[in-house]
């Protein structure tokens, strides 16, 4: 149990796990007494126990799955690089079109509004 008197939900994961380990073999009466002594709620301990159980529920990737994941990651990186290049090209084209439009407006303003030339 942490030395500070802060809210139990803000305790570190190690402190919460310690509570889960300490209460693992308790029956309902013992658990209630433990919680009262430490200012905890049964729901908090149950939630922390479930979190500890769920932490190991993620399956470990096999070597084939890991290779497939790495291959997809490399493909994604290539696609991102291509998209960035395409975006830069389009931004340059847009800037050029904007510059031409501004130049055309300046020429039109300089020579006048009539387009009879």
Secondary structure as GFF3:
##gff-version 3
##sequence-region A 1 117
A	DSSP	three_ten_helix	8	10	.	.	.	ID=ss1
A	DSSP	alpha_helix	13	22	.	.	.	ID=ss2
A	DSSP	alpha_helix	28	38	.	.	.	ID=ss3
A	DSSP	alpha_helix	42	55	.	.	.	ID=ss4
A	DSSP	alpha_helix	63	111	.	.	.	ID=ss5
###
